[in-house]
């Protein structure tokens, strides 16, 4: 069955960095667009970044442009989200999505001093 397993979240100070990973299985990873989303308390789940199946095309939400980088390794069936210059407003549960509408369980990112 399809599985998406996120990791790499945690507590970080403002200005810090984290790298999230999402390990995929159960589908042909290299043929699917993959995305990162986030959901803050009391808010809807919003897209953060999207990457094409080959990794050649990426798109970002305005709020994270220039700070976050999405990438993928199709040999490892893994998609990454490098997050730099983190701010308190980046605090949320981060989910990866793909494989035709599937979601991971999410990983908590908290930015606080």
Buried (B, 14 or more C-beta within 10 A) or exposed (E): EEEBBBEBBEEBEEEBEBBBBBBBEEBEBBEBBBBBBBBBEEEEBEEBBBBEBEBEEBBBBEEBEEBBBBBBEBEEBBBBBBBBEBEEEBBBBBBBBBBEEBBBEBBEBBBEE
